[in-house]
Amino acid sequence: MVSIKDIAKQAGVSISTVSYALNGSNKVTDETSSKILAIAKELNYVPNAAARTLKKRESKILGVFLTDFSGDVYGDLLSGMKSVCNAQGYDLIVCSGTQSHRMLPERMIDGAVILDHTFASKELLQYADRGHKIVVLDRELDHPNINQVLLDNKAGATLAMEHLIEQGHTKIYVVTGPEGSFDSAQRLKAVRQVSEREANVEWIEITGDFEKSGGERAAERIIQEYTQPVGVFCLNDEMAIGMCDRLADSELTIGQEINLIGFDNIELSKYVQPRLVTIDYSKRKWGALAAEQLIKIIAGEPVDHERIYVTLVEGGSVNRQVQEGLGQAQSEKAVSY
């Protein structure tokens, strides 16, 4: 790689003069500057971005770290981040995998948004201690250089469970996310809290993975165990849609024998028939707010932790549970008369 030392040698000037010329400083005459720039072009000189970042202590680049890129949530989330970054003069890069973690300590980025459970909380706190600016979307950490922009998982799961219970469902399967998922743990905590308040509610946990395949496997178990209409709360829409796909090949019907709720209100959930009941929130706003908070921290501005509001979207995948005994008695009475 050609360095400014090579340019200085060919131009017969000092390294500092080359540096001034490359940065457009008026400390160099127009004639000398033109000569240096011509030589740099001839040698195909490319500025060393890493070195420049270390010198200026900024890169004008923000990083967002994701566990993976699958699923429909990430598109709107990243779009919200990108719009804010671009408006504030920053670029955004998306990272995944443990090797990418070094971008923080090596200061290749000015700050990071974390939605990646491969980052240990201890690791993030160490980076924060060294002055790195961080926004977390998937955990609770207390540090001046870390801001939390969290989805209101507990409120969403509470809405879902209460909706099933209000419709008369007392047996509820709950399909969880993968082990180590903050969102899944928070939603499951709310499920337990609601169930503890309702003495007549039985809930059964099925371990899932936030993938369609997890919903398909959960459906297999529910089909095998089925004896009466049940409620099912999948802790994300991907699994709910996987369950719909599997149940379509069975004798059990969504909205009748199986009353199903998801979480995330992804685009595909709008086209499931009957319409999937789900928990909605603005993914674009979540990403935009995360980027805004990170830029404020970098600028030294005060910020408060934020929480993203959720709502319940109703649909035909959940209907009121009819008491079978009462319905049968009424039917027999009508026949006898």
N, C-alpha and C positions, 0 to 999 in steps of 0.2 A: 504494500500500500504506500502510495506517495505521501510524504509528510511535508509540513511547512519548512522543515529543515532542508529538504531536497529543492524546494522552490527557492529558498534563500541562497543556497549554494549556486544554483544556475543563474540567478539574478544578480549575484554579487552584493547582496544586502544582508542586513541582520535579520534574525528570526522575528524580532519584535516588529520590524518594518513590514515584513510579510503579513504578520498578524493584523497590523493596522490597516493594510491595504485590503485584505480579505474581508474585514469588518466595516469597510467604508469610512474609516476615520479620516478627518481632515488634517491629521498630523503628517500625512504623506502627500507629496505633490502629485498633481494629476498625471504627470509624465511617468513618475516612478510607479504609481498605482496601476496605470494602464499596462506597463511592462510586466509587472508582477502578475496581474490577472491573465495576461496573454500566456505567460509561462505556465500558470496553474491550469489553464484550459488545455494547453499542449500536453501536459503531463497527466491529464485526466484526474486531477486532484479532486478528492471527495472529502469534505469536512468530517472529522471524527466526532460523531454526535455524542458518544459517551464521554469523551474528554470535555467537550463543550458544556455538557450537562453538569459535570462535576465542578467546573469552574464557575458557572453561573448559578449553580444550586437549583436549577429548574429545567424541566424538559418540555413543559406545556403539554404533557401527555398524562392522562389518567388511565389506570388499569382497572378492569372489572374481572374478578376471578370467579369462575363457575365450576361446579363439580363436573358437569358435562353440558352439552348443548342440545340434548334431546328434550322434547316436550314443547308445548305451545306457549308456555308462560314467558319464555326468554325473549321472543321476538319483540313484543310490546315493551318489555322491561328495558331492553337495550335501546330501542327506539327513543324512549323517554330520556335515557341517559345521554344519548348522542345529540339530541336536539339542544339540551342544556349546555353540554360541553362545547359544541360548535358556536353557540351564541356567546359563550364566555371566553372564546379564544383557545380552547383546549381541543386536543384530539383524544380519541378513546380507542384503547386496544382491549381485546377480549382474550383472557388467558385461562388455561386449564392444565392441571397436572402439577406434581410437586416440583418439577424442574423450573417451572415458571415463577415459583415463590421468590427466587433470588432477585427478581426485578425490583422488589422493594428495598432490600438492604444495599443493592448495588446502585440505587437511586436512578434507575432507568425510567422511572415514572415518578410523578410528584405526589401521588396518593393512590389509594386503592379502595374499591368497593368489593366487599367480600360476601359471596353467596356460595361458599365452597367448604364443605366439612373436612376436606383434606388439610386445611389449616387448623392446627391445634390452637386453642385459645391462649395457651401459654406462649406460643410462637408469636401471635399477634400482639400480645402485651409486651413482649421483648422488643418488637419493632417500634411500638408506640413509645416505649421508654427511650429509644434512640431518636425520637423526634419525627418518626414517619406518621403521616396523616391517613386515617382509616375510617371508613364507614362500614358497619356490619349490618347485614340483612338477615342473618341466620343465627344470632346468639346475643346474649346480654353480657356486655363487658363494661366495667367502670374504669375509665381512664380519660384524662383531659384531651388526648389526641385521638380518641375513638368516639364516634357518634353512632347511635343506633337508629335505624329506620326500619322498624319491624312491622310485619303484617299482624293484624289483630286476630291471630289464630284462635285464641280462646273464645273470643266473641263469635267468630264464625262457626266453630264447632258447637257452641252452645245454641246458636240459632238452628243449626241442623238437627240436633238431638231434640230440642223442644218442639220443632215442627213435626217430627215423627211421633212424639208422644202426644201432642195435641190432636193428631189424627187418629189416636187410639191404639197405636202400635206399642206393645209391651215387650216384644221379643225383637231385639235389634242386634244385627251383626255389624261390627266395626272393622273395616279393612284398613290396616295401618300402612305407613310408609316404611322405608328401609331403616334399619338400625343406624343410629347416629344422626338421624334427621331431626333438626330443631323444630321444624314446622310440624312434623308428625308427633313429636313428643308433646308439644304445646296443645295440639288438637286433642290428643288422647287424654291429657290431663283434664281438659274441659269435659270430655265424655264421662270420665269418672265422677267429676263433681256433680254433673247433672244427674247421673244415675244414682248417686248417693242420696239425692233429694227425693227420688221417686222409688218408693218401696216395692212397687209392683212391676218395675221394669227389670228385665233380664237382658244383659248385653254380653255378647260373645266376641272376643277379639280374634281376628284372623290376620296373621302377619303378611303384609304386602310389600310392594317395592316401588310404588308410584309409577309403574309401567302397566300397559294394557295387559301384559301377560299375568301380572299379579291379580288383576281383576278376573281374568279367565279362570285362574286356579281357585280363587275364592268362590266363584260361581259353582265350580265342580263340587266343592265341599257343601255349599248350601243346598244344591240339588240333592245330594246324598242324604242330608240330614232333614230335608223338608217334611214337615207334618202339618203346618198351618201357615197362613200369611205372615210374612215377617217384614221388618224394616231393615234396610241396609244403608249404612253410612260409609261410603268410600272416602278416604281422606284426601283424594284428589280426583279430578275428572277423568284422567287417563285410565285409572283403574275402573271407574264407573262405566266407561265406554267399553272396556274390555269385558266387563261383566255382561253388559247388554249384548255384545256379540255372541258370547257363549250361551246366554239364556235364550237367544233367538232360535237355537237348535234344540230347545227343551220344551216341555209342556208348561213351564212356568212363565207367566206374563208379567212384564214390567208394569207397575201401577195397579196390579191386582194381587197376585200371590207374592210378588217381590216389589216392595216400595222403596225406591232407590234415591239417594241424595249423593251428590259429588261435592267438590270444592275446587274453585278456580274460575269457573265460567269461561272455559276455553272456547274458541270459535266453533269447534265441532259439536260441543254440547247443545248448541242452538238447533242443530239439525237432527238430533236423536229423536225418534218417535217411540213413545210419547216424549214431549220436551222434558229434558233432565232438570230436576230441581237441583240447585247448586248454590254455592256461596260465591258472590261476586265482589270484586274490588278492581280498582284501576291499576293495571300493571304498568301502564305508561307513566302514570303519576308516581308510582312507587320508584321507578327508575329515575324519573326527573328529579324527584325530591332527594334521592340518594346523591345524585351528582351535585345538586345545589348545595347540600350540606357539606360535601367533601370540599368543594371550591371555597366555601366560607371558612372551613377549618384551615385550609392552606393559607388563606388571606389573613388569618388571625382573628376572624370575627367570631363573636359568641354564638353558640348554637344550643338548642335543646333537643333531646331525643324526640323522635317522631313515631307515630303509629298510624298505619294505613287502615282506614275505615272499611268495613265490610257490610254487605247486605245479603238477604236471602232472595234468590230468584225462584219463584214458584213455577210449577209445571205439572204435567200429567203423570210423571213417574212416581208421585206419591198421592195416594187417595185415602179417604177415611176408612178405617178398619171397621167392618160391620161385625157385630157380635153374632157368631154363627148360631149359638143356641137360641137367641131371641128370634133371629130370622127364621130358623127352622120351626119354632113354636108357632109363630105367626102364620107360616105357610100351612101347617097341619090344621090350625084353627079354621082357616079359610076353606080347606078341603072338607072338614067335618060339617060345615054349614052348607 
